[in-house]
Amino acid sequence: MHATASLHVHPAAATIDLTFKVRRLAKQHGCAFVTTKRPTSSPASTCTPPYDGGHAA
């Protein structure tokens, strides 16, 4: 039976040097190295009520 391990590193949590160091160590020890990207967030749209009392019809 062969066991595998995965190492997940979030890019925002480490410096680029640390990321490469962890990647190299994972490769040396037979682990799968998986990087995840931060999802791009769009600015939340603000909802305004249709009748806020300040606009002329």
Protein Blocks (a to p, Z undefined) as FASTA:
>chain_A
ZZdddddddfklpcfklmmmmmmmmmmnopacddddddddddddddddfbgolacZZ
